Amino acid sequence: DSEALRRLFLPFEEGRRSAFGLGGLGVSRYVCKAIIEAHHGVITARPREANPGGILTVTLPLSAR
């Protein structure tokens, strides 16, 4: 949902757990976002339409600003 997408890149955001009971704290997503933004990039998330899960898109510039 939109609330989950809004909170996806916050540190220690668990999100939804899988059927296997595995989950995480969201720290890796937070660190990933910080590294991408340090390189003047953008990461976005959107839900998949047909299957559970989501799609993350990373956009990086061809040259430094």
C-alpha positions in Angstrom: 0.0 0.0 0.0 1.0 3.6 -0.3 1.9 3.9 3.5 4.3 0.9 3.1 5.9 2.5 0.1 6.4 5.8 1.9 8.1 4.1 4.8 10.1 1.6 2.7 13.5 3.3 3.0 13.3 4.3 6.6 15.8 2.6 8.9 14.4 -0.2 11.1 11.2 -0.5 9.0 10.4 -4.1 9.0 7.7 -4.1 6.3 5.8 -7.3 5.5 7.3 -10.6 6.5 7.4 -13.5 4.0 5.5 -16.8 4.3 8.8 -18.3 5.7 8.7 -15.9 8.6 11.8 -14.1 7.4 12.1 -10.4 7.6 14.6 -7.7 8.1 15.0 -4.4 9.8 15.2 -2.3 6.6 18.7 -1.1 7.3 20.1 -2.3 4.0 17.4 -0.4 2.1 18.3 2.7 4.0 22.0 2.3 3.4 21.4 1.5 -0.3 19.3 4.7 -0.7 22.1 6.8 1.0 24.8 5.4 -1.3 22.7 6.0 -4.4 21.8 9.5 -3.3 25.5 10.2 -2.5 26.2 9.5 -6.2 23.4 11.9 -7.2 21.0 9.0 -8.1 17.5 8.2 -7.2 15.8 5.0 -6.1 12.1 4.5 -6.3 9.7 1.7 -5.4 6.4 0.6 -6.8 4.2 -2.5 -6.3 4.1 -5.3 -8.8 0.7 -5.6 -10.5 0.4 -9.3 -11.0 2.5 -10.8 -8.2 3.3 -9.9 -4.6 6.4 -7.9 -4.1 7.7 -4.7 -5.6 10.0 -3.2 -8.2 12.9 -1.0 -7.2 14.3 1.3 -9.9 17.7 2.9 -9.6 18.6 5.9 -11.7 22.2 7.2 -11.8 23.6 10.1 -13.8 26.1 9.4 -16.5 28.5 12.0 -15.0 28.9 13.7 -11.6 27.2 17.0 -11.1 
